[in-house]
């Protein structure tokens, strides 16, 4: 894995360890003298007070040393200290330091949390009095490290996708922290051999380091980037195409060296030389300027004593040019160097080449049955005298892919198969209790050996890769297994291939495999489940008609049987109707699914149905029913230990409270959702909750704070490359700029948001964006364009029955009509909206309607009535804490 090798050589291998978060045993806030200001210690600690006291003294001394090395002009630093099985981390900034004692692998998330906590509380204790009572405010902040659950030494959610995302973030944060001190170069060699997960990480790093002092340099050999046997593009080619769309890299085509550059390499490799021009010309002609070839030729000539150092250290050619035998191919030069090995060493490396580019001595020892001391002696000699392998911590690696390639290809087919079989057997013996760690290797070796055991391991390796969202690996293993399985054995493989291909967007291939699975399946209920999978595929394509057809087919197969698949299909139908704005149908089907799920005792399906019902009632403006369903869904998910789906439910409940003007309750729920998302590393949940908190600050007039939160959410959405989520952030940022009076920025962000929502066919978001575009155009007195946007919003909200958003659209249209002095049309809209709001409990929109009534009566010269309406609006806005809007109403009241 090139990334792992690069980080390992930089001493940063912990970034990609994939271990659970560390357990924080204690946290200490200290001043520059190493004196304890405040502390928090884990209650269920295995350590006694004396050990903690010893640690505290070590921390105090370490803090003084750390601060003495820091730049006193506001610099910050992180240091670590081993203490038995524990590690002490010190984050220093200014006059204070925060220390944590951890058990387990260090985490960049913990370092970032320490930095943020210290930035928040540290300055307040720069001049600490020394009194314990004056430090009480720091204790809750420190206790969070031991009590929040985020750093309990375990994964909180067994979600492979989330674990992978957190691993990627850990690497990103570590590189960013390193680049803050000095520029970072991450060199990744031989990317043509990189696995798909590595390439996904490379893509993620490239996307999110564009503004950092980080240069990623990757090399690959184009001749090895070829299509697979199944015709699929090489995984590196696919990754580069995806990255190219985002303009994330610059390709540099390396040309072969010219004569002068070839001479320069030889000079650089040997130092002082005394060769005539004929030697350089012959070297260039035979090697054609290939750098690796040039260096290998030099090594071979030295081994042959064709060139030797003189007494003064100057290298000289001791053979005539005509007698100088330079191989004409890279293969030949490598082969000649291998031929210099004794037979025992050659056989050792042949076996190692079958293991792979990297190999452990334990596996090589067991496979070759060589005494360990003999094995290590041979490997040491090969490394020192022949420079064919390199020792890297606990394993060896071939010093160049060509060495590995020549060795492997030089083994006869029969012997190579036997090597693969023996290596597979040895891996089974070495990893009896940890087979998951090597299941991919077992699948590869038994498959190459042509052994029947490959069937089992290929399927397990595919499942393992799919569980880690290593999709290309999963596809490769599953497709290899199909060649060894027959008949019904292939059915689950086709289904899994359908799921993986759906996930990566290869819908045609996914549908083909689902149909293959369907043809092999005999059970009607399992066939219905395949209809569910196909419906999920079609929903991702926006083919809602196709989804409904699949649901009908699946329900037809099941009939009246009370099985979970039937409940699932009904809820899927309800969800599709929600997306298409057919709210009554959505309620009908989700309710049927709920009733069946309750009958079956399937709590997961109960929660899913309740969630759909809750959201559809929000759209219909029936907030009481929405809250009833959402709270039940929340309790159900919590009861079955499902943390991730509770985050959007908390947000949905908070959004209802916000619409009802219950801002503090909404803020509390959004904070709770944010804390949960932060704890489990759910980036979508973090971005969404930041966005929702921003809405509260925007509504209460704190536009700068709102903008800060929206932009934080936008950065996370961009990291995920989630177009829909990016659209939401653009929308809210545009609205803030409109509130701040910056119309050009407002229009720019709102237009970008509308484009993304149209692409996603998200009707409610399209309506809301048209509303704000209308307001923005009205503010620059482009009233006809404003009217057009507002009219579209009203028409669309009526068309899909979105009564929760329809009042917003009508109030916007009313404002534009009054600005146009079309009071007759405004009066008609006022009556329509008033009637609508009697059925929809939306305090914000009711206040907005009173504002428009006030403007309407003011335009007609009815000053007293206008003042009464404005006063009603102010009373409601003040009750909700919407100070910003109160000031706007007072502007409207001028002249009354």
Steps between C-alpha positions, in 0.01 A plus 500: 500500500690811379336738750582273792859466384535876463356571844704222658823646367397840641426352843126565457373145459257548793289719271390199300494234771118482498495440877205612715521839674730501803368490854564829678583418861538859619531860383698782663512875445834646612682831494849570370656406833347153479250577779165322483208737435221241454465130432254228403563130560308198379300351787528140385878523471729203559769733633538584867562847637877449536540419129289803409716712730812371328350578162403846617859572604622372162244720328608803701865454412413431139285813477787717619731342242239539224432864576868581522544372144195683366493829322364729772344728241175308482634175361354160577653155520410138561733260675458146627661297775485125557410391853486119520198382301367856491582805290488858624406758235578865565339776294664832589387848396586836650534478877301178552510134402246223478619146572317173451607156615387240247499126456507379141602653167527876472225667296503822301138553604612509864785740418255728318254490790783583741607793284147639477435457872825671592425788262162540669601486868878556505509881466272537801761337724814675374508701825347236727493605866587155630162466672313177422163678501617725217557195277161331547382612157766288328396171661194429280709560188766255621241246617366482146814306399430226756120503516366577150550145371700616198829384651408175676743284302238347268307565182159640589342395171582180312464669163782413256430801278521737797817330624658548158395866489647555849822326397528731198435801723764385747761491222386838367513667841843354573643628172341841553650522849842404367472755217426777750858458627672449165406410142418132449586284199314169484667276239304197380685260273359230271139618509417243231505239778295705749179343628167685453481613863841665467388676184183621672717640779726668243193661338376616841837650594537672163155657530555627852861621497476751217553791738762332720879491476479139385630361172397148404729346241398165354673288237372214287598303192246550216583162348358331812173696494303258284141378492407193699397168350135606539561815296473736797742796501799482733410641843769770474357614165151527656633696798694739277190562288298584813773728635541668163137617510585695815831628355689340789829408336748591233640221286872516419607265224857393574713464190810282478820682583717655232874436468599783736247399767613139477857619556374705795342195667822304466697791646255529788505126573879459503633841596852549361545320166752477220299366201540612141208610285482161331388338824217749550390460138488120533315520834241733350457291186447174688276636779312752280504741794280296737610612851443166675681319219797743520539446876466122472767494226737697724443251785564208264821653362627553854416138592682383182795725591475665159525829688708532816602783734861607482721589796383858486134390509440579133303230311668373185403269217740203490353320195508607138172633366479214251520248783245682711189281522198718578162316495254631244185461714400586856391138542847379412680732740276396788537133406879528497496647850275219619730243340774612742301361793582157632228242428362508857460878488343494153240244613433707812424810293289302255276390785494856635393631157195273511407644840505850353692826465529500882546187711538412866778277626250290699305403190814445294656285773195274531452472124862410418551294819840668534656545844433855614863588562594376152212691346590828673868461410414448132260796491757722666765403244260553208418846631857610572691340214245494218260785585200303376285537812451754778416442866203707623429455871348151527510399133705511182415658165650456154694815417330532161187359339713367212702278734177351634359464148806325354516253788128417491482461123810283501333226707346212306120490506478176695745614766332839525162334563653282770662798667160674508335192651765460772486872583123472535532204736766682701282809535217279629734360766643839602164678516270228632323739738534812283399374157322826411836678497630290211184385322590705191848342489351153543256562216781622273743216574247217478354647182845522339566143617179380334397354836131436576542685831508819295120487463439551870771762545412701190143539625619590851754746359228659288272530804786642705585759233134595454468548876797739487354680196807391302271462202749424221661228712160350572413496130830329415457227763134437423560474125789261558275284718232478229747307284527232769135481611212332323123543481325619814837558671536803275173665607623686814815606312294658222288676762805635683651617172174681433525677835864601452450622145195699611710666768764616250241612245545227237125450472489299176747245634316485832167435329659225291623319813169546682324340203749211505428449870126522433522227236677268745263568793202270558354645821236770440581695817868513410402608149299780658810604692681530167223730383581713806866513397408595143263768629786649705708509181226672302437752777864609482442565128188703575284245316209516744259339255738205474523480879123477529491226235758296692303543822182380327683194363650420840169539681337280236746220571448523876122528486340513844792339682604690810877523451750785561559533124138605451533767769821618336335531158209697642736743676704535179177593314423754772848647473477535121162672525660739749774583249249558220273718714210250511459544874165324551625188322821520703299498822284211381786266406728593793206442737440154350869423538490621860200282587665189355837576663326536838318170444828326416688665785757637255608810691742613229221513241274667755758777544547541123126533443459748784785705361335526156167589662664767715670672207193491275291665772763774529459566129122508544534747788343260753764553766326328791467173307854539367640533852301201621643275228855636520521462878377140474757431227772653718412280799483191278841558343649569844339182632668281237835677534496679163686826558551631146133538393415684823708799387273606207192437715629735770561755227151457356340548842718806553389644165136462604574682826674774301198547274286522813727771641633273778860600431665394824349151481608478136853616587523236773405222255739625234782510757412146607504383137837671448651339809383155391629550148837625629522205738453234233671694218189534281606779264160536338347535847765755605445711190121481531493590869737794446267618226198475728674685782584767246128535424431585863768768506378636166139517619599675824704761312855375565592492131879482542474201736257335259737558208788344694297184568371474143853533361627231739222274379586583138864399552389160630249455216774575249727247670228240442434631147127484588333718235159515670653594835716763327181643349344536845805686630504731194133575558547602862817700433313684226218584739744636759665723240153623405428583865834684515406700188762350267271420205769398244633230735147399597393451138822313416458246782125459444544435128768238571266338753210493253716330235593221743140455621372480142763235429379304804132567415443603864166678467469656845851644477428633152192678638687653795786618277258666259347682798834645605595585143174696484588689821852573372376636166238707683773660711679618183161613361495241221133441580390312189773238549406487868135442411596221258700314769227545761229380261700188415541429873125534567403286202746224588400490868133468402582236239675267746277586799786639708283693743790548738685715244202644308443786749865608457454514122173695521638753750792560266263553207289738710805714576590525131140581399486783756834631367345493152195683642275217380291525815200307366710192430680548835167511686388172341830332597469634854162331541630171354803500728298594811270203439799271445674607822188423700572135410881511530659582836794712391563794729775648285281509192206642698726786610611542139138522391429775757796692351349474151157603632670805651672587171174448310301735724782752499496500119126569510550785746332311789758608757331382822425153364854475363644593840286233673624231262862603542459501879361144488797391293748665740339334803529156339856557379615625840342198666702276266820704550521607133655841567632544147150482356364739763737767370381439144136543608587829666640620167165418337324698774685820419256773391211351698 
